[in-house]
Amino acid sequence: MELELASGTFLSALFAIVLIDLVLAGDNALVIGLVARDLPKHQQKKVIYWGTAGAIVIRALMAIAVVWLLKIPGFLLAGGIALVWIARQLLSPSADAGADTHGARPAKSLAGAIRTIVIADAVMGVDNVLAIGGAAHGSVLLIVLGLAISVPIIVWGSQLVIKLVDRFPAIVLLGGAVLAWTAYKMIVAEPLLKDWLVANSHARPAIAILAFAISMAPWYAARLPASQRPLVVLLPALLLWWLGFEALSDVMKIEVTYAHGSELADYAMQALRWFGWMPLALAWLAWRTRVRTA
C-alpha cells in the first residue's frame, strides 16, 4: 500500500517514524559513542561514520528479512544474551585502566570498534525495523525515509555521547543500563518463552535481575573495595533466591509468609527461605578466598 505524499496519513506516518527514530536510533548512537569514546580523536569520526553506515545497511537488510528472522526459534533470546555480553564488555575494566578510561573498557582499535558496533546494531536493529515497518503501513518510500532520517540522529548522537562521557563518566553506567534493559525486553519477547513466562509470574523479574547483574557487575566491582566486591554477586543472588521461593510457593501451594503459615511445612519453608542462603553464601565466600589466595 503506497500513501499519497501530501495526504494526512502520509505526514502523520512520517511524524511517527521521526519519533521512532529519535527513541530507537538513540540506542545505536549510544553504543557507537561508548565503543569509540577512548579511541584517538582522528579515529573516532571514522568509527562514527562506519558504524552509522553499518547500522543503516543492517537495517536495510533487516527490513527485507525481519519477518523471516523472527521465525527462527530463539532469535530474540540469542539477541538478548548477545546484548548482555556487549554491555558487560563495555563496562569491564581494561588491564591498563587509568584516569582517562573511566574504569571501563572501550574498543582499543578501529576494527574492534566497528566489529562491536556491527554486532550491536544487528541485535538492536530488530525493534527499529519492526517499528518503522509498522508505522510505514507498507510504504517503501516511508521505510527509506525512516532509514535516512536515522543517519543524522546516529551521527550527531554518537558525537554527543562521547562529549558527555568525557564530562560525566557516570553516563557509561547509564549506557550499560539501557543495553541491559533492551536485552531484557528482547529475551521476554522470545516466542519460545511465551508459555513459560505466562505460567511463571516471577520469571520476568528474575530475568531482569540477571540481565542487569551480569551486565553491570564489572563496573561496580571495579569501584568497590576488595572486601565488598562479593556483594556484586551476593545481592542479585539473594534476590533470585527470594523470588525462587515465591515461585515455589505458587507451584507447591506452600505459604512462605510467617503471618499466614499454619502447617509445619509452611514454617520449614519459611526458615529455609530466610536462612538457607547463608551456608551457601559462606561456602562461596570461602571458596572464592581460597581460589584467590592459591
N, C-alpha and C positions, 0 to 999 in steps of 0.2 A: 504494500500500500504506500503510494507516494503522496505526500502532502503538498498543497499549493504554498508557494513561498510567502505570499502576502496574507495567508489565512491566519486567523487567531489560533487555530490548533497548532500550526507550524511554529508560530512565535512562542506560544506557551510551552511547547515541547523543547524548543531551543533554550528557553529560560531554565527549564528543569534540568537540562543537560549541563548548562553552565554551573548550576548549584551542585549537581552531582560531581562534576569535575573539581570544584573548589573543595569539596569534602574528601573525595576518594583519591584524586590526584595528589592531594596533600600527603598521603601515605608514601607515595613514591618519592616525592620531594624530600620527605623526612629521611627515608632510607639512604638516598643519594647523598644528602648533606652529612649524615652521620658517618657513612662509609668514607667520604672524601675529606673529612674535616682536618686530618693531620697530614695529608699529602702536601708536598711542596705546592706553593701558590700556582706555579705555572702548570701543574698537573691537575689542579682542582677543576679548572674550567673544562679541560679535556674530559674528565670523569663526568662532569655535569652534562656536557653535550652528548657524549657517547652513551651515558646512562639514560638520558632522555630519549635518544634515538632508539635504544634497545627497548625502552618501555613502550614506545609507540609501535614499533614493529611487532612486539609480542602481543600488544592489544589488538592490532590489526589481524594477526593470525588467529587470536582467540575469538574475535568477532565472527570468524568463519567456522571455527572448530569447537566453540564453547559448548554447544549442545551435545556434541559427541564426547567431549572431555568429561562433562558432568555425568555421563552414563558409565564411566569407568568406575568400578567398585573401589571405594577407598580413596578416590582422588582428593576430596576435600580433607579427609583425615590426614593423608600424607602431606598435603599442603600446609595444614595447621602445624604439624610436627616440624616441618621444614622452617616455618617462621619462628618457632620457639628456638630452633638451633641458630638461626640468623641473629635473633635478638640476643641470645647468650654470647655469640661471637662478638657482637658489637659492644657488649658490656663487660667482656672479660678483660682483666688487666694484662697488659703486654709484659714481656720479660724485661723490657727496658723502660717501663713506665716511669715517666718523670713528671715534673710540674706541668709540662705543656700537653700531656696526653690525657689529662683529667681522669687518670686511673682507669682508662678503658682502652680497648684495642681496636682502633680503626684500621682500615686497609693500609698497608705499607708500600704497595706497588700499584701501578696503573692497571695492570692485568688483573691483579687480585681484586681491586675495587670494582672493576667492570663485571667480573665473574659474580661477585656477591650481589651486585645490583640486578643483574640479569635474572639470577635465581629468585631474588625477592620480587621482582616485577612479574615474573611468571606465576608466582604464587598469589600475589596480591592483585593481579590484574583481573582475576575472575569476577570479583564483585563489581569492578568498574565496568567491564564489558556487559555484564548482565543488566546493570542499572541503566546504562546508556541505551542498550538494545531495547529495553522495555519502554523507556521514555521516547525513543525514536519512532515507535509504532510501525516498524518495518521500513522506514525511510532510509535508503542508503546515504542520501545527502546529509541527513542529520547525524548518522553514525560517523561519517567522515568529518563533519564539523566538530562533533564531540571529541574525536581523537585530536584534531588540530587545536582546539581550544585548550586541551590539557598540556600542550607543549610549553607555552609561556608560563603556565602555572607551575609546572615541574621545574623549569629552568630558574625562574625567579624564586620559587620556594626553596630550592636546594641552596642557592646563594644566601638566602635569609637564614636558613638553619645553621650554616657554617658560621655566619656572623654572630648569631645568638649564642651558639655553643662556646665560641671564643669568649663571650662576655659573661654568660651564665652557664657554667659547666653542668649544673644540675639538669639541664634540658636533656642531656644524654639519657638520664634515667627516665624522664618522661617519654622520650622516644622509644625506649625499651618497653615501657608500659603500653604504648599504642600498639606495638608489634605483638605483645603478649595478648592483648585484648582481641586483636584481629585474628590471631591464631586460635584463641578460644572460640570465637564466633564461627570460624571455618570448621573446627572439629565438631561442634554441636550441630552444625548444619549437614553433616555427613549422613546420607540416607541409610547406610548400613547400621548406624547407631540410633536411628529414629525410635524404633520399638523399645530398645533397651533404655533410652533416656526417658521415654514415657513411663515405663514400668519402674524406674528407679529415680525418684524425685530428688535424691541427694547427689546424683551423678554430676549434674551441671556445676554446682559449687565446688565439687571435688576436682573436676577438670579445670575450672578457673584457678583454683589454688595451685594445682600442679603447673599450669602454664605460666603463671606469674612467678612461682617459686623457682622453677628451673630457669626461666629467662633472666631473672634479676638477681639470682643468688651471687654471681661473680662480682657484681657492683657493690653489694652490701658486704660481702666477705672481704673485699679489698680495703674496706674502710673501718671495719670493726677490729678492736684489739684481739689478739690471738685467743685470749681466754673466752671471748664472747662469740667467736666465729661459728661454733656448733649451733648457735641459735638459728642460723640461716637454714639449717636442715631440720632442727628440732621443732621450731614453731609451726611451719606448714605441716610437718608430720603429725603434730599434736592435733591440728585442725582436722586433718584427714582421719585420724583415729576417732575423734568425736563424731564426725559425720558418718563414719562407718558404723558406729553403734546406733546412730539414728536410723540408718538404713536397715540394720539388722533387727531393730525393734519392730520396724514395719513388716518385715518378712516373717519373723518368728512370733509376732504378736506378744512380745515381752515388754513390759513397762521399764523405761530407763530413767524415769524421774522419781526421786525419793518420795515426793509428796503423794504420788499415785500408786506406789508399789503396794502389793497385797500378798504376794506369794514369795517363797524362798528363792525361786528362780529369778524373780524381779530384783531382789536385793543382791543376789550374786552377780547379776548382770550390771547393776549399778556400781558395785565395788570394783568389778573388772574394768568398767568404763573409766572410773576416776583414778584408779591406782595401777591398773595393769600395764600402762605405758611406761611406768617408772623403771622397772627392771630392764625393759628393752632399751630405754634411753641410756641407762647406766652402762649396759653391756656395749652399746655402740660407742659411747664415750671412752670406755676402757680400751676397746679395740682400736679406735682412732688414735688414742695416745700411744698405744703400743706400736702401731704402724709408723707413726711419726718419729718415734724415738729409736726405731730399729736401725 
